[in-house]
């Protein structure tokens, strides 16, 4: 096998089109806007928040990018991923796919019912598989190579009480990333994950707050992260500078995962057993 397929950046120095799932708010919106700022046309997807998707579309347009919007329900697979093809058709291809849509749970393992378990797995893992496969088929057919970037979590690497399906899905998405990196390399497609820690977004109940005012003594940098700080890493992975990076997981966590033995040695009660 050879890897002669050019990366999209070898055409004119940058990707031309990107699809960002779950880009109606939070990290997804920040990623869409960051890519648009680099001259990329962006496909925006949403599940319920059509107004949020429209706001993201406006920000993309303000930065000079063409935009297309589709509803994508990752609880309705594989039918719903037709939206990936529709966006690619409207934008003229897909050079970059960012899997950002996700959900979670805060229920102890013994309280989880199977439907809840399956829903989180469907959105956070099955959705990554189905969207990546759709996008990769387009990338391979177009012969320009591409980038697939999945937003996982620090819980791709470390467990959390009360988050069994979320952790399982994110760990699975991390390993899926590595397998795809091996299998798609011959087509000039790189595949990486970005693993955020606590980021101030609607998903964490911290919409419109300043991360620098969120004191977190258990994180070395002492605060939460900003969605734009995650988006900056994603944008880097979409550039020619990251052309030799594949199968990697980039932590964006302020040093959170470095604190395992430090934090555990300072616990004074059993409160950590509850989510």
N, C-alpha and C positions, 0 to 999 in steps of 0.2 A: 504494500500500500504506500502511496505517496501523499504528501501534504502540499501539493502544488496549488490548490485552490487559494486565490488571493483573499486576504482579509478585506473587509469593506473599505478600510482606510487607505488601501493601496490604490484606490481609484482616484481620490482627490484629497487625501489626507485626513478625512474624518468620516464618521457614519452619516448617513443621510436621513434615516428613519428609525424610530424606536417605538415600541409599544410598552407601556407601563401599566400593569394591572393594579387595581386598587388605588388609582391615583386621584381619587376625589378628595383626599385630605391627607394630613400627616406626612409620613415619609414618602409615600407615593407621589403626592403633589410636589414635594420638594425635589424629588428626582426628575419628574416631568419638566419642571421649570428650569432646573439646572441643565438638562440636556438641550432644552430649547435655547437657553442662553449660549450654547455652543454651536448653534446653527442647525439643530436637528429638528425635523418634523416629528410630531409626537401623537401616538394613539393613546387616548385616555379611556380607562374603563372604570366602571362603578357597579356596585350591587344595588343599593337602595338610594343613595344620596345623589340624585340627578342634579340638584342645585350645586352641590359641591363639585361635581364633575364639570359643570358649566363654569364655575369660578376658576378651576384649574385651566380649562380651555382658554379663558380670557387671559390668564397670566402667560400661557404659552404664546398666544397671539401677540401680546404686548412685547414679547421678546423676539418677534419676527418669525416665529415658526408656524408652519401649517399644522392644523390640528384636526383630528377626527375623534368622535366619542361613540362608545358603544356600552350597553349594559352587559355585564358578565357575571353570571351566578355560578360560582364554583361548587355550589351544592347540587347543581344539575349537570352532572358530567356523564358522558363526554359531549353531549349536544351543545352546551353553551359555548364551548370553545370555538365554535364557528365564528365567534366575534373576532378571533385572532386573524382569520383569513379575510374577513370583511374589512378590518382595519388595514391590513397589508394591501388589499386591493385599492382602497381609497388613498393610501399614502404613497403607493408605488413600490411596495416591498417592505421588508423588515430587516434592518441590519442589527438591531439591538432589541432583545426582549428582557424586560425587568419584571420578574415575578415578585410582586409586592403585596398582592391581596392576601389577607389572612384573618384568622379569628383565634380565639382562645377560650380558656375556661379557668375558673377558680374553685373547682370542686374537688374534694378528696377522692382518691381512687375508689374507696368503698361506697361512695355516694353516687358515682357516675352511672348513668344508664347507657345502654349500648348505642342508642340513637345519638346521644350527645357525643360519645366517643367517635362514632363514625362521621358525624358532621365535621368535627374539627380535623380529622384525618383527611376527609374529602377536600376541604378547602385548602389546608396547609400543605398537604403532600400530594394527593391525587391531582389537585389543581396545578401544581408545579409540573408534574409529569405530563399532563394533557396539554397544557399551554406550551411547554417546551417542545414537545413533539410536533405540534402544529407549526410553531415558528421555525424549528429546525428543518422541517420539510420544505418550507418556503426558502430558507437560506440556501439549502443544498440545491434546489431547483434553479435558483437565481445565479448560483456559482460565484457569489461575492464573499463567501465566508460570513462571519458574524460574531455576535457576542450574546451569551445568555448569562444573566446575572440574577441570582435569587436572594431575596432578603430573608435571612433565616432569623437568628437570635443568638444571644449568648447561650441560650438553652439548646442550641445545636450541639454544644460542648459540655454543658453542665445541667444537672437536674434541678427541679424546683418543686417543693411541696405544693400540692393542689393543682398541678399542671401536667398530669400524666399524658393526655392526648397531645397537648401542645408540644411538650418536650419530645415525645416520640415522633411527631410529625417533623419537627425542625431537625432532629438528628437524622431522620430518614432523608429529608431534603438535602442535608449536607452530604450524605453518602451518595445520593443520586447525582449530585453535582460532580462528584469525583468520577463516577462511572461515565457520565455524559462527556466529561473532559477527555477521557480516554477514547470513547467511541466516535466523537465528533471532530477530533483533532484533524483527521485526514481530510475533512472538508473545510479546514481553515476556520472552524468555529471554536472559540474559547468559552469555557464555562466556569464561573466562579460564584462564590456566595459571599454575602456581606452580613455580619452577625452583630446587630446592635445590642447594646445594653439598655438601661432605662433611658428612653428618649421622651422628651416632653411633647406629647401628641394627644389627640382626642382618644386614642386607644388606651392610653395610660391615665386618662382623666385629667390631663394637664394641658388642655388647649389654651393657647394664647397666654402662656406664662413664660417668664424669662428663665431659662435653665440656670443662669448664673445666680439666681435668687433661690434655687432649690437646693438647700444644704443637704449633702449626703456624705456624712463622715465615713461611711463604709466603702466609698469609692475613692481611690487615690487622688483623682482630680477634684474631688469634693463637691460634685454637682451632677445633675442630669445632663443628657446630651440634647442637642438641637437637631431637628430633622435635616437641616441643611448640612450638618456635619456628616451625616450618613450619605446624603446625596452627593457630596463632594467625592467620596470614595467610589460610589457607583459611576459618577461621571469620569473619574480617572480610568476605571476599568473599561470604559467604552472608547478610550482614546488610543492612538497609535503607541503611546508610551507603555501601554499594558499589553502589547501584542505578544509578549512571550510569557504571559501569566495565565495559567489555566489550572483548574483543579484546586484552587486555593480558597481559604476562608479568611476574610478580613474582619477582625474584631474592631468594633467601634463602640467601646464600652467604658472609656475613661479609666481603664485598668481594673475594672470590677473583678474579672476572673483571676487576677493575680492575688486576690485577697483570701482565697480559700483557707489556708492554714492560719493566716493572721486573724481573720474574723472568728474562726471556730475556736481559737484559743482564748477569746475574750467574751464568749457567751456566758451569761450568769444565770440563765434559767432555761426552761424547755419551751419557751414561746415560739422557737423556730419550727416546731412540729406542726404549727397551724399555718395555713396559707394567708 
